[in-house]
Every structure is written in structure tokens, then in C-alpha cells.
Amino acid sequence: RVGVLTCSDRAAAGTYADESGPLVERAVCEYAAASGALVIAETSRVVVADDVDDIEAALRDLTSRCDLVLTTGGTGCAPRDVTPEATARVLAREIPGIPEAIRAVTSIAEPRAALSRAVAGVAVAGALVVNLPGAPHAAKQCLGVCLPLFPRVLDTLA
């Protein structure tokens, strides 16, 4: 079970179409189908504003019913970018190697990727949670780095 949480004031208000959430969901499903390494029974997509309490509440809900939760948006340096703080509130254990690997690989092509404050870890409820950037092309690039890691982590958590 996969949950995708888009954290965006504009998408939550309906003034901006959420492109990253559907792209992330599609990419995970395509990877699962092509690799056979993941079996996806269901997916859930949620959009919330860039508010630490709203993001935390959505994460608690998704991690209670999903095995993998991917967030998109809110990982930069702007004052409203609070996804890492909200994610930290629901994590029992961080897995720093996932965002470190993403930053290492993606910053070669885009030096600003090193500014990402994304985190990853195991939620109190047992789900794997990974923060991804909000720009669709950046989210897809980051997934290319971390998707192959998910089967191992999910098997271990199961």
C-alpha cells in the first residue's frame, strides 16, 4: 500500500494543479510493474497545505494504513517549507542514507539539489516515509535514485 502526500499551499487551494503527486504515484506503479520487486495493492493520494500540523496529521493517517508514504513538496528553504519538520514528528527512526544518496546523485546535474532538507525514515506506525521535492522533474529524478532501495527496506520492515 502506497500513499502519496503533496504538500503545497497552491495545490491545496486549487489554484495550481498537483502534477507531482500523480507523477510520483505513476512512477512507483510503473517501477513495481517493470521490476516485479514491489507488489502494490492500492494507492492513496492526499493534498494538504504547507502547514506543519496539517502535514503531520496527513502523515499519521497515511502511515497508519500504508507501507510506503512518499511526500512531495516543502523540502526547500522557504519559510513555508515545513515537510521535513512534520515528517520528523511521525518518525520512530530516521534512515539518513536515502536522502543523502538522493542529494549526492541529483546535485551532480543540479547543484541546488544540495539545498534539499528532505528526510526519510520509519514511522511510528511502521511505514517507510520519504520526502521528495515538489517540482515534477526533480521528484522523478529523486525517485530514480531511491526506488531500488524500497523493496529491501519494505521487506525488512515486514
N, C-alpha and C positions, 0 to 999 in steps of 0.2 A: 504494500500500500504506500503510495507516494502522495505527499502533499506539497503544493507549490504556493508560497505566500509572496505576493507582490506588495512591497511597502512603498507607497507613492501617494503624496497628497493629491496630485492631479488625477491619477487614475481612480483613486477612491472617490473624488468629487465628480468624476465623469467628464472632466474637461480634457482628458488625454486617454487615448485607447491603450490599454495594457497590452503591449507587444511582447514583453519579456516573459511573463507568466506562461502564456500559451507556447512560446518558443521553448522554454525550459521543459514543460510537460511533454511536448512533442519529441524533443531531443532524448529525453530519458526513455520514452517508449520506443523510439527507433533504435537506441542502443540495446535495449533489452531484446527486441526482436532480432536484431542482427547478430548479437553476440551469444544469446542464449544464457548469459551469465546472470541475468535477473529475470524473475517472473513477476509481472505486475498484474495484480488482481483488480486494482482500482486506483483512480487518481482523484484528487480534490484540489481545486484552485480557489484561493481566497485573496481578496484585495483589501488592504487597510491603509489608512493614512500614516504618515511618518510621525507616529506618536508612540513613545516607548511603552506605555501601558496597553494601548490597542494592539501593538505588535506582540507584546508578551502574552496577552490573552489569546490571540490567534495561534501563537506558537504552542501554548499549553493545550489548546483544543486539538490542533493537528498532531502534536506528538502523542496525544492520548489514543489516537486512532490510526496513526500511520507509522511505518517503519523507517521511512526516509522523508525528511522535510527539507526542501530547498527554498531559501528566500531569495528574492531578487529586489535590489534597490536598497538605498540607505546605508551604504558601506563607505561612503566618501568622508570628506572633512567638513562639509557644510553643517551648520548648527542643527538642521532638521534630520541629518543622517544619524539615526539612533538604532539602527537594526542590530549592530554588534552588542550594544548595551542591553537591549531587550533579549537577545539570544543568550547572553551570559546569565540572565536571570533564570532561564529554564534548563541550563546545562548542569549535569552532575559532574561531567569530566570533559575537559577540552581535548581536542585532537589537533594540536597546532601544526602538525606536518601537512595537513590538507591545505589550509590557506597559504602556508609557506611555499608549498610546491606550486600552487596556482600563481602566486606573486612572482616566484623565480622564473617560471616559464613565460608568463604573459608580459612581464616587464621587459623582456628582450625585444619584442615587437612594439610595445607601447610603454615607454618609461614611466608614465603616470600611473601604471598599474601598481607600482610600488607604494602608492599612497593609499591603497585599499586597507581598510581596517577590519575586513571580514574575519569571522571566526568560524570554527566548526567544532563539533563535539557530540557527546551522547547526552541526550536529555534525561531528566529525572525519570520520565516515563519510558525511557529505553530506546527512543528513536534516534537515528543519526540526523543531525541538523547541520546544514552547510549554507553559509551566506555567499551569494553571488552578486555581481554588480547589476545595476538596473538597465544599462544600455544593452539592447538585444545582442549586438555583435560581441560585446565583452562577455555577456553571460554565456553565450555559445562557446567562445574561446576558453573560458574557465571550465566549462563542463568537459571540454575535450581533455583537460588535464586530470580532472578528478573522477569522472565516470568509471574508469577502470579500477579505481580504488574501492568503490562502493560494494561490489559483491563480497570482497574479503571482510570488510567491516560488518556488513549485514549478516553474513554467515557467523561471524564471531559473536555478535550480539544475540543471535537466535539461540 
